[in-house]
Every structure is written in C-alpha cells, then in structure tokens.
Amino acid sequence: MHSWQVVRLIAGGFILLSIALGAPASPWFISQWWLAFTVFVGANLLQSALTGWCLMETLLRRLGIQAGN
C-alpha cells in the first residue's frame, strides 16, 4: 500500500470508531464527545485536500511507507 492509501484507511477507521463510541444508539457508546474526534478527522481531511499536505502521510513516509502517485 502507498502512504495515501494508508491515510485513507486510518481516517476511515478513526471515523467509524468515533461514531461507534459517540453515537447514543451504538452498543459501544461511551460519550458524545467522541463525535468531536470525527470533526477533527474531517477537518484534517479537508485541510489536506486544500493544501496538498497531510501530517499523517508525512509521518507514514518517515516510518518507511512508500509514497504513492
């Protein structure tokens, strides 16, 4: 996998996890404050799309994940 694919995988996982922990109808509900994490991930995805720079991708490249096209 390329770094941009891993970023999408991690972001999707974070969003699903935070919805599961923050939605009152979820059997894994802990607190609605988990939904703030969903907003954080979404804001970072938006910032990345507008600027072309993503901190998570930079970190993954330093860990040896191959950069993609």
C-alpha positions as CSV (number, residue, x, y, z in Angstrom):
1,M,0.0,0.0,0.0
2,H,1.1,3.6,-0.6
3,S,1.0,6.2,2.0
4,W,-2.1,8.0,0.7
5,Q,-4.0,4.7,0.8
6,V,-2.9,4.1,4.4
7,V,-4.0,7.6,5.3
8,R,-7.5,6.9,3.9
9,L,-7.6,3.6,5.7
10,I,-6.6,5.2,9.1
11,A,-9.0,8.1,8.6
12,G,-11.9,5.8,7.8
13,G,-11.2,3.6,10.8
14,F,-11.0,6.6,13.1
15,I,-14.3,7.9,11.8
16,L,-16.1,4.6,12.2
17,L,-14.6,4.1,15.7
18,S,-15.5,7.6,16.9
19,I,-19.1,7.2,15.6
20,A,-19.4,3.8,17.3
21,L,-18.2,5.4,20.6
22,G,-20.1,8.7,20.3
23,A,-23.5,7.8,18.9
24,P,-26.0,7.2,21.7
25,A,-27.7,4.4,19.7
26,S,-24.5,2.4,19.4
27,P,-24.0,-0.6,21.7
28,W,-20.4,0.7,22.3
29,F,-21.5,4.2,23.3
30,I,-19.2,5.9,25.8
31,S,-19.7,9.7,25.4
32,Q,-20.9,12.1,22.7
33,W,-17.6,13.9,23.0
34,W,-16.2,11.1,20.7
35,L,-18.0,12.9,17.9
36,A,-15.6,15.8,18.3
37,F,-12.9,13.3,17.1
38,T,-14.9,12.7,13.9
39,V,-14.9,16.5,13.4
40,F,-11.2,16.6,13.9
41,V,-10.5,13.9,11.3
42,G,-12.9,15.5,8.8
43,A,-11.2,18.9,9.3
44,N,-7.8,17.4,8.7
45,L,-9.0,15.6,5.5
46,L,-10.4,19.0,4.3
47,Q,-7.2,20.8,5.1
48,S,-5.2,18.1,3.3
49,A,-7.4,18.4,0.2
50,L,-7.0,22.2,0.1
51,T,-3.3,22.4,0.9
52,G,-1.9,19.2,-0.5
53,W,-0.1,18.5,2.8
54,C,-1.0,15.8,5.3
55,L,0.8,15.3,8.6
56,M,-0.3,11.6,8.8
57,E,1.2,11.0,5.4
58,T,4.4,12.7,6.3
59,L,4.7,10.5,9.5
60,L,3.9,7.4,7.5
61,R,6.7,8.2,5.0
62,R,9.1,8.6,7.8
63,L,8.1,5.2,9.1
64,G,9.0,3.7,5.7
65,I,5.7,3.5,3.9
66,Q,6.1,4.1,0.2
67,A,4.9,7.4,-1.2
68,G,2.3,7.0,-3.9
69,N,1.2,8.8,-7.1
